[in-house]
């Protein structure tokens, strides 16, 4: 059972009788050597940063990986917050009846997810920088309408020598901000093109795009999240996993559905 971090990994080894053999800090290299030299066993981890990398590494040595969301592990952590106690809590949680485990993403799934999340980041960064430029100009009485086209036309005019709306220092500042905006926008377009090319090379993504209303963005999201779908017994389980079903808070035979939020009900 492992507790992952950036520089060191807390490893807690438990035998089949539930006895702790050791619980110590190991370097990533030593952890790989331990996985390589150990007989096939269950390796339980929290679904945190680098989980999929270590899960694939463990599977390559013949181990069974059980990944759990941190919020499902937390109730089983006793005493104070520290890596050693966290590792024991992971071991206890992995042996509980009814515990659900997350699937391990393949390398291709993780590649698509990384490109997709980076694309979203550049999109938000472009919008944020555009709003900053609009707000800066508005402080000097220069109003810029919504839309990228209006922003482009307005900035070209405001920073031109003919314009007298803004002081020279602010024009110089806007030139720097506008260059950064254009660079960010170009990076966004490049990553979007990269995502399209990656999706068009994936046969499962091509099949998904044949469905009504599914484009390359939707196909990329479904593949990166669900994979080949073999981890789910039925379609309802997959719907719950991606957050298409409302949360439930039921008791005493009374069913209460609280709806789906903007985070997909998760």
C-alpha positions in Angstrom: 0.0 0.0 0.0 1.6 3.3 -1.1 1.2 7.0 -0.3 2.5 8.9 -3.3 4.3 12.2 -3.1 6.7 14.2 -5.3 10.1 13.1 -3.8 9.4 10.1 -1.6 6.8 7.3 -1.4 5.4 5.9 1.9 5.2 2.1 1.5 3.2 0.0 3.9 3.5 -3.8 3.4 0.7 -5.9 4.9 0.5 -9.7 4.8 -2.6 -11.8 4.2 -3.4 -11.8 7.9 -3.5 -8.0 8.1 -0.2 -7.7 9.9 2.0 -4.8 9.0 5.4 -6.1 7.9 6.9 -2.6 7.5 5.8 1.0 6.9 8.6 3.2 5.7 9.6 5.9 3.3 11.2 4.9 0.0 12.6 6.7 -3.0 10.9 6.2 -6.3 13.8 4.0 -7.6 13.6 1.8 -4.5 9.9 1.5 -4.9 10.3 0.3 -8.4 12.9 -2.3 -7.3 10.4 -3.4 -4.6 7.6 -3.9 -7.1 10.0 -5.7 -9.5 11.3 -8.1 -6.8 8.0 -8.8 -5.1 5.6 -11.7 -5.9 2.3 -10.6 -7.6 0.1 -9.0 -4.9 -2.4 -6.2 -4.4 -1.0 -2.7 -4.7 -3.5 -0.1 -3.3 -3.0 3.6 -3.8 -4.9 6.9 -3.6 -6.0 8.3 -6.9 -3.7 11.3 -6.6 -1.0 12.8 -8.8 1.1 10.3 -10.7 -1.3 7.5 -9.7 -1.7 6.2 -13.2 2.0 6.1 -13.9 2.7 4.1 -10.8 -0.4 1.9 -11.4 0.9 1.0 -14.9 4.4 0.4 -13.4 2.9 -2.0 -10.8 0.8 -3.8 -13.4 3.8 -4.3 -15.6 5.3 -6.4 -12.8 2.2 -8.5 -12.6 0.6 -6.8 -9.6 -3.1 -6.1 -9.1 -3.8 -2.3 -8.6 -6.6 -0.9 -6.5 -6.9 2.8 -6.8 -9.3 4.8 -4.5 -10.4 8.4 -4.3 -8.9 10.3 -1.4 -12.4 11.0 0.1 -13.0 7.3 0.3 -9.8 6.6 2.1 -10.1 9.5 4.6 -12.6 7.8 7.0 -10.1 4.9 7.5 -7.2 7.1 8.5 -6.7 7.0 12.3 -4.6 9.3 14.5 -2.9 12.4 13.2 -2.3 13.4 9.6 1.0 11.9 8.4 2.2 9.7 5.5 2.6 6.6 7.7 -0.9 6.8 9.0 -2.2 7.5 5.5 -0.5 4.4 4.1 -2.2 2.3 6.8 -5.5 3.9 6.1 -5.1 3.0 2.4 -4.4 -0.6 3.3 -7.5 -0.8 5.5 -9.8 0.9 2.9 -8.7 -1.4 0.1 -9.9 -4.4 2.1 -13.4 -3.0 2.9 -16.5 -4.6 1.5 -18.4 -2.5 -1.1 -15.3 -0.3 -1.8 -15.2 0.9 -5.4 -12.0 1.3 -7.2 -11.0 3.6 -10.1 -9.7 2.3 -13.4 -6.1 2.7 -14.5 -5.7 4.9 -17.5 -3.7 3.6 -20.4 -0.8 5.8 -21.8 -2.9 6.8 -24.8 -5.8 7.8 -22.5 -3.5 9.9 -20.3 -2.0 11.6 -23.4 -5.5 12.6 -24.6 -6.4 13.8 -21.2 -3.2 15.8 -20.8 -3.8 17.6 -24.1 -7.4 18.2 -23.4 -6.9 19.7 -19.9 -4.0 21.9 -21.3 -6.3 23.1 -24.1 -8.9 24.1 -21.5 -6.2 26.0 -19.5 -5.1 28.0 -22.6 -8.7 28.8 -23.3 -9.3 30.1 -19.8 -5.9 32.0 -19.9 -6.9 33.7 -23.2 -10.3 34.7 -21.8 -8.8 36.0 -18.6 -6.1 38.0 -20.4 -8.8 39.5 -22.8 -10.9 40.5 -19.8 -7.9 42.1 -18.2 -7.2 44.2 -21.3 -10.8 45.3 -21.5 -10.9 46.3 -17.9 -7.6 48.2 -18.2 -8.9 50.2 -21.2 -12.3 50.8 -19.5 -10.5 52.5 -16.6 -9.4 55.1 -19.1 -12.8 55.5 -20.7 -12.1 53.2 -23.7 -14.9 50.6 -24.1 -14.2 47.4 -26.0 -17.3 45.3 -27.1 -17.4 41.6 -26.4 -15.9 39.1 -28.9 -12.4 38.4 -30.1 -12.9 40.3 -33.3 -13.9 43.4 -31.5 -11.0 43.1 -29.1 -8.5 42.7 -32.0 -9.9 45.7 -33.9 -10.1 47.9 -30.8 -6.6 47.2 -29.5 -5.2 47.8 -33.0 -6.8 51.3 -32.9 -6.0 52.1 -29.2 -2.3 51.4 -29.5 -1.9 53.1 -32.9 -0.1 56.6 -32.9 -3.3 58.2 -34.3 -5.3 57.3 -31.1 -5.4 59.7 -28.2 -7.6 57.7 -25.9 -4.8 56.3 -23.8 -1.5 57.7 -22.4 1.7 56.5 -23.9 2.8 54.3 -20.9 -0.6 52.5 -21.1 -0.2 52.0 -24.8 3.2 50.4 -24.2 1.7 48.2 -21.5 -1.1 47.2 -23.9 1.4 46.2 -26.6 3.0 43.8 -24.2 -0.4 42.4 -23.0 -1.6 42.1 -26.6 1.6 40.2 -27.7 1.0 37.8 -24.7 -2.7 37.4 -25.7 -1.7 36.5 -29.3 0.9 34.1 -28.2 -1.5 32.4 -25.8 -4.2 32.3 -28.6 -1.7 30.7 -31.0 -0.7 28.1 -28.5 -4.4 27.3 -27.9 -5.0 26.8 -31.7 -1.9 24.6 -31.9 -3.0 22.4 -29.0 -6.6 22.2 -30.5 -5.0 21.0 -33.8 -2.9 18.4 -31.9 -6.0 17.1 -30.1 -7.9 16.8 -33.4 -5.0 14.8 -35.0 -4.8 12.5 -32.0 -8.5 11.8 -32.0 -8.6 11.2 -35.7 -5.8 8.6 -35.3 -7.8 6.7 -32.6 -10.2 4.1 -33.9 -12.5 4.2 -30.8 -12.7 8.0 -31.1 -13.7 7.7 -34.7 -16.6 5.3 -33.7 -17.7 7.7 -31.0 -17.8 10.7 -33.4 -20.3 8.7 -35.6 -22.8 9.2 -32.7 -25.1 12.2 -33.0 -23.8 15.3 -31.2 -20.3 13.9 -30.4 -17.4 15.8 -31.9 -13.7 15.4 -31.4 -13.9 17.2 -28.0 -16.6 14.9 -26.7 -14.9 11.8 -28.1 -11.7 12.8 -26.4 -13.4 13.3 -23.1 -15.2 10.0 -23.2 -12.1 8.0 -24.2 -9.9 9.7 -21.6 -12.6 9.1 -18.9 -14.1 5.7 -19.8 -11.5 4.0 -21.8 -12.7 0.8 -23.5 -15.6 0.5 -21.0 -14.6 -2.9 -19.8 -14.3 -1.6 -16.2 -18.1 -1.1 -16.0 -20.6 -3.9 -15.8 -23.4 -1.9 -17.4 -24.0 1.5 -19.0 -25.6 2.9 -15.8 -22.3 2.4 -14.0 -20.5 4.4 -16.7 -23.1 7.1 -16.4 -22.5 7.4 -12.7 -18.7 7.5 -13.2 -18.8 10.4 -15.6 -21.4 12.3 -13.4 -24.5 12.0 -15.5 -26.7 10.9 -12.6 -27.9 13.0 -9.7 -26.5 12.6 -6.2 -28.7 10.6 -3.8 -29.3 11.3 -0.1 -31.9 8.7 1.0 -32.8 7.2 4.3 -35.6 5.3 6.0 -37.1 4.2 2.6 -37.4 7.9 1.4 -35.5 8.5 -1.8 -34.1 12.0 -2.2 -32.3 13.0 -5.4 -30.4 16.3 -5.1 -29.8 16.9 -8.8 -26.7 17.3 -11.0 -24.4 20.3 -10.4 -22.0 21.9 -12.9 -19.3 19.5 -11.8 -21.3 16.5 -13.2 -22.8 15.6 -9.9 -19.5 14.3 -8.4 
